[in-house]
């Protein structure tokens, strides 16, 4: 908190929360705007980065039906085999509806004012 407040301009005076209860303190308003601006910069950098293109749009993975799986049961290690652990068991889990699944969804929520802090 000290580091954040120390970066505010000298014209913004710090007043404790108890002394400014009826209305928001000026320093808090300035700080919230700076956080919003910084979050926007991070999101913009992620949206424009070539290394995060796979995060832009959510694409649900499609599982192959068992008859199209090229590996036969014989090629998989048996459950009692010392060759390796059991193959993983995959289960479908539906994500919460309010959580964005990709960066484009995060941007839409940010534009509509749903994100106020990190």
ROLUM-496882 format. One line per field, with one value per atom (N, C-alpha, C): atom name; x, y, z. Coordinates in Angstrom, 3 decimals. Layout:
N
atom = CA, ...
px = X, ...
py = Y, ...
pz = Z, ...
This chain:
118
atom = N, CA, C, N, CA, C, N, CA, C, N, CA, C, N, CA, C, N, CA, C, N, CA, C, N, CA, C, N, CA, C, N, CA, C, N, CA, C, N, CA, C, N, CA, C, N, CA, C, N, CA, C, N, CA, C, N, CA, C, N, CA, C, N, CA, C, N, CA, C, N, CA, C, N, CA, C, N, CA, C, N, CA, C, N, CA, C, N, CA, C, N, CA, C, N, CA, C, N, CA, C, N, CA, C, N, CA, C, N, CA, C, N, CA, C, N, CA, C, N, CA, C, N, CA, C, N, CA, C, N, CA, C, N, CA, C, N, CA, C, N, CA, C, N, CA, C, N, CA, C, N, CA, C, N, CA, C, N, CA, C, N, CA, C, N, CA, C, N, CA, C, N, CA, C, N, CA, C, N, CA, C, N, CA, C, N, CA, C, N, CA, C, N, CA, C, N, CA, C, N, CA, C, N, CA, C, N, CA, C, N, CA, C, N, CA, C, N, CA, C, N, CA, C, N, CA, C, N, CA, C, N, CA, C, N, CA, C, N, CA, C, N, CA, C, N, CA, C, N, CA, C, N, CA, C, N, CA, C, N, CA, C, N, CA, C, N, CA, C, N, CA, C, N, CA, C, N, CA, C, N, CA, C, N, CA, C, N, CA, C, N, CA, C, N, CA, C, N, CA, C, N, CA, C, N, CA, C, N, CA, C, N, CA, C, N, CA, C, N, CA, C, N, CA, C, N, CA, C, N, CA, C, N, CA, C, N, CA, C, N, CA, C, N, CA, C, N, CA, C, N, CA, C, N, CA, C, N, CA, C, N, CA, C, N, CA, C, N, CA, C, N, CA, C, N, CA, C, N, CA, C, N, CA, C, N, CA, C, N, CA, C, N, CA, C, N, CA, C, N, CA, C, N, CA, C, N, CA, C, N, CA, C
px = 0.833, 0.000, 0.876, 1.945, 2.830, 3.426, 3.852, 4.468, 3.476, 2.235, 1.216, 0.953, 0.793, 0.516, 1.704, 2.914, 4.090, 4.256, 3.610, 3.689, 2.624, 1.731, 0.711, 1.346, 0.752, 1.288, 1.236, 2.124, 2.181, 0.897, 0.158, -1.071, -2.203, -2.064, -3.100, -2.722, -3.526, -3.245, -3.891, -3.169, -3.713, -4.547, -5.762, -6.646, -7.161, -7.132, -7.553, -9.026, -9.389, -10.749, -11.791, -11.468, -12.428, -12.757, -11.796, -12.007, -12.780, -12.868, -13.551, -14.740, -15.342, -16.418, -17.601, -18.103, -19.278, -19.026, -17.813, -17.494, -16.094, -15.841, -14.577, -13.396, -12.289, -11.078, -10.498, -9.914, -9.345, -8.237, -7.409, -6.305, -6.812, -7.941, -8.504, -9.029, -9.666, -10.181, -9.043, -7.983, -6.824, -6.175, -6.049, -5.432, -6.250, -7.570, -8.429, -8.305, -8.201, -8.026, -6.689, -5.648, -4.325, -4.332, -5.015, -5.105, -5.861, -6.967, -7.735, -6.880, -6.126, -5.264, -4.194, -3.600, -2.566, -3.140, -4.330, -4.971, -5.269, -5.700, -5.978, -4.691, -3.565, -2.288, -1.865, -2.043, -1.693, -2.577, -3.873, -4.790, -4.456, -4.173, -3.813, -2.541, -1.563, -0.321, -0.593, -1.447, -1.792, -2.554, -3.480, -4.263, -3.389, -2.326, -1.467, -0.240, 0.003, 1.197, 1.011, 2.043, 1.985, 2.033, 2.637, 2.767, 1.478, 0.500, -0.759, -1.939, -1.661, -2.758, -3.678, -3.132, -3.962, -4.962, -4.798, -5.713, -6.805, -6.724, -7.681, -9.111, -9.313, -10.662, -10.701, -11.676, -11.828, -12.351, -11.655, -12.114, -12.175, -13.357, -13.520, -12.864, -12.089, -11.414, -12.440, -12.216, -13.112, -12.389, -13.012, -12.422, -12.809, -11.853, -12.139, -12.935, -13.879, -14.562, -13.551, -13.763, -12.793, -12.437, -13.401, -13.110, -12.149, -11.964, -11.042, -9.681, -9.525, -8.251, -7.228, -6.089, -5.122, -4.378, -4.342, -3.629, -4.534, -3.986, -4.750, -4.560, -5.417, -5.298, -3.974, -3.455, -2.193, -1.023, -1.114, -0.004, -0.003, -1.126, -1.192, -0.656, 0.077, 0.566, -0.609, -0.498, -1.585, -1.569, -2.666, -2.791, -1.775, -1.370, -0.422, 0.999, 1.198, 2.494, 3.495, 4.756, 5.792, 6.279, 5.744, 6.197, 5.768, 4.727, 4.297, 2.992, 2.571, 1.318, 0.111, -1.031, -2.279, -2.497, -3.166, -3.493, -4.453, -4.378, -5.249, -6.718, -7.566, -9.001, -9.492, -10.129, -10.609, -12.085, -12.448, -13.853, -14.185, -15.395, -15.816, -16.308, -15.750, -16.138, -16.594, -17.791, -18.264, -17.781, -17.218, -16.709, -17.858, -17.589, -18.630, -19.039, -20.309, -20.823, -20.283, -19.914, -19.480, -17.988, -17.238, -15.803, -15.536, -14.805, -14.497, -13.511, -13.657, -12.822, -11.675, -11.694, -10.640, -10.426, -9.383, -9.041, -10.092, -10.750, -11.801, -12.960, -13.298, -14.355, -13.929, -12.650, -12.128, -12.233, -11.886, -11.960, -13.396, -14.356, -15.764, -16.216, -15.824, -16.206, -15.534, -14.284, -13.578, -14.231, -14.608, -15.265, -16.604, -17.281, -18.576, -18.446, -17.196, -16.968, -17.044, -16.902, -16.987, -15.708, -14.578, -13.317, -12.898, -12.821, -12.431, -11.040, -10.543, -9.224, -8.607, -7.372, -6.652, -7.112
py = -1.184, 0.000, 1.245, 1.226, 2.386, 2.685, 1.625, 1.826, 2.447, 1.983, 2.555, 4.016, 4.300, 5.678, 6.594, 6.078, 6.929, 7.344, 6.646, 7.007, 8.012, 8.369, 9.369, 10.756, 11.661, 13.025, 13.707, 14.668, 15.409, 16.192, 16.513, 17.294, 16.485, 15.169, 14.310, 14.012, 14.531, 14.345, 13.059, 12.322, 11.103, 11.477, 10.979, 11.160, 9.779, 9.470, 8.131, 7.893, 6.621, 6.247, 6.738, 6.749, 7.198, 8.682, 9.476, 10.923, 11.289, 10.394, 10.698, 9.777, 9.282, 8.301, 8.751, 9.966, 10.324, 10.262, 10.568, 10.519, 9.930, 9.456, 8.777, 9.740, 9.259, 10.071, 10.286, 11.456, 11.788, 10.804, 10.442, 9.533, 8.174, 7.733, 6.437, 6.486, 7.576, 7.734, 7.733, 8.479, 8.536, 7.162, 6.485, 5.157, 4.152, 4.189, 3.285, 3.543, 4.813, 5.146, 4.630, 4.743, 4.246, 2.726, 2.048, 0.590, 0.188, 0.870, 0.584, 0.795, 1.887, 2.194, 1.116, 0.683, -0.354, -1.699, -2.037, -3.290, -3.264, -2.124, -1.975, -2.162, -1.625, -1.778, -3.244, -3.965, -5.391, -6.166, -5.897, -6.593, -6.287, -5.033, -4.648, -5.360, -5.443, -6.147, -7.625, -8.244, -9.653, -9.849, -8.939, -9.043, -8.880, -8.089, -7.808, -8.706, -9.520, -10.360, -11.616, -11.951, -13.182, -14.419, -14.298, -15.468, -15.803, -14.915, -15.202, -15.337, -15.566, -15.692, -16.875, -17.916, -19.076, -18.753, -17.619, -17.222, -16.263, -15.818, -14.831, -15.343, -16.521, -17.046, -18.480, -18.776, -20.116, -21.080, -22.175, -23.250, -24.522, -25.089, -26.294, -27.476, -28.247, -29.414, -30.480, -31.119, -32.186, -33.507, -34.398, -35.716, -36.651, -37.490, -38.482, -39.625, -40.161, -41.359, -42.500, -43.446, -44.530, -45.288, -45.464, -46.244, -45.519, -44.211, -43.466, -43.266, -43.710, -43.558, -44.488, -43.950, -44.800, -45.773, -45.525, -46.420, -47.586, -48.759, -49.935, -50.142, -50.962, -51.229, -51.885, -52.680, -53.373, -52.392, -51.232, -50.273, -49.455, -49.462, -48.736, -49.618, -49.028, -49.855, -50.382, -51.624, -52.206, -51.613, -51.762, -51.188, -51.771, -53.000, -53.634, -53.613, -52.925, -52.923, -52.024, -52.482, -51.619, -50.565, -50.584, -49.647, -48.213, -48.010, -46.641, -46.571, -45.344, -45.158, -45.411, -45.511, -45.673, -44.461, -44.654, -43.492, -42.577, -41.270, -40.349, -40.555, -40.293, -40.366, -38.940, -38.682, -37.337, -37.237, -36.175, -35.918, -34.525, -34.346, -33.046, -32.199, -31.009, -30.083, -28.805, -28.370, -27.126, -25.948, -24.917, -23.756, -22.914, -22.121, -21.228, -20.233, -19.897, -19.022, -17.605, -17.128, -15.746, -15.558, -16.638, -16.532, -16.516, -15.510, -15.475, -16.586, -17.127, -18.240, -17.811, -16.567, -16.110, -14.607, -14.086, -12.670, -11.743, -12.174, -11.337, -11.160, -12.209, -12.112, -11.218, -11.303, -10.438, -8.981, -8.705, -7.334, -6.808, -7.640, -7.220, -6.895, -7.752, -7.502, -6.242, -6.009, -4.814, -3.560, -3.627, -2.487, -2.157, -3.176, -2.936, -2.607, -2.478, -2.035, -3.111, -4.370, -5.457, -5.670, -5.169, -5.338, -4.015, -3.991, -2.779, -2.898, -4.121, -4.318, -5.584, -5.814, -6.990, -8.199
pz = 0.000, 0.000, 0.000, 0.818, 0.883, -0.483, -1.192, -2.502, -3.482, -3.447, -4.325, -3.992, -2.710, -2.300, -2.557, -2.439, -2.634, -4.089, -5.010, -6.427, -6.849, -5.946, -6.269, -6.329, -7.100, -7.158, -5.791, -5.581, -4.312, -4.051, -5.095, -4.933, -4.308, -4.268, -3.689, -2.246, -1.335, 0.095, 0.589, 1.430, 2.020, 3.237, 3.283, 4.429, 4.808, 6.094, 6.521, 6.184, 6.073, 5.682, 6.684, 7.976, 8.992, 8.846, 8.407, 8.276, 7.015, 6.062, 4.797, 4.556, 5.617, 5.493, 4.634, 4.756, 3.958, 2.448, 2.007, 0.582, 0.393, -0.790, -1.078, -1.005, -0.462, -0.368, -1.762, -1.972, -3.278, -3.657, -2.672, -2.973, -3.433, -2.841, -3.223, -4.663, -5.031, -6.386, -7.399, -7.100, -7.994, -8.098, -6.974, -6.948, -7.764, -7.629, -8.394, -9.893, -10.287, -11.706, -12.223, -11.411, -11.809, -11.953, -11.045, -11.130, -12.392, -12.684, -13.899, -15.148, -15.158, -16.300, -16.471, -15.372, -15.431, -15.862, -15.364, -15.774, -17.271, -17.776, -19.209, -20.019, -19.521, -20.221, -20.276, -19.176, -19.143, -20.118, -20.100, -20.999, -22.455, -22.770, -24.135, -24.581, -23.693, -24.021, -24.295, -23.486, -23.705, -25.016, -25.309, -26.539, -27.778, -27.688, -28.838, -28.932, -27.928, -27.903, -28.756, -29.524, -30.320, -29.428, -28.263, -27.385, -26.642, -26.668, -25.968, -26.929, -28.209, -29.173, -28.862, -28.240, -27.896, -26.785, -26.124, -25.048, -25.526, -26.781, -27.279, -27.289, -27.854, -28.004, -27.497, -26.665, -26.085, -27.134, -27.274, -28.152, -27.322, -27.231, -26.425, -27.135, -26.385, -26.947, -27.301, -28.422, -28.859, -28.669, -27.912, -27.660, -28.811, -29.232, -30.270, -29.651, -30.404, -29.905, -29.800, -28.902, -28.703, -29.975, -30.906, -32.105, -33.052, -32.896, -33.745, -33.096, -31.868, -31.163, -31.809, -32.319, -33.019, -32.105, -30.808, -29.897, -29.513, -29.597, -29.182, -27.694, -27.114, -25.680, -25.348, -26.286, -26.042, -25.914, -26.591, -26.541, -25.251, -24.539, -23.272, -22.153, -21.177, -20.071, -19.254, -18.842, -18.050, -16.649, -15.937, -14.600, -13.631, -13.844, -12.929, -13.484, -14.590, -15.258, -14.543, -14.425, -13.841, -14.829, -16.066, -17.098, -16.835, -16.099, -15.869, -15.123, -14.807, -14.066, -14.954, -14.323, -15.058, -15.946, -17.093, -17.916, -17.155, -17.405, -16.667, -17.023, -16.074, -16.281, -16.467, -17.611, -17.905, -17.582, -16.920, -16.644, -17.136, -17.588, -18.088, -16.923, -16.813, -15.758, -16.427, -16.121, -16.718, -15.884, -16.539, -15.811, -15.269, -14.229, -13.724, -14.808, -14.861, -15.915, -15.846, -14.669, -14.545, -14.801, -14.966, -15.213, -16.713, -17.203, -18.633, -18.994, -20.187, -20.618, -21.521, -21.992, -22.879, -22.705, -23.360, -23.203, -23.799, -24.865, -25.447, -24.464, -23.732, -22.717, -21.560, -21.189, -20.127, -20.564, -21.822, -22.332, -22.302, -22.697, -22.671, -21.246, -20.290, -18.896, -18.363, -18.769, -18.319, -18.906, -20.187, -20.832, -20.179, -19.660, -19.019, -17.532, -17.045, -15.674, -14.615, -14.997, -14.014, -13.224, -13.712, -12.997, -12.378, -11.060, -10.335, -9.735, -9.585, -8.988, -9.549, -9.168, -9.644, -8.851
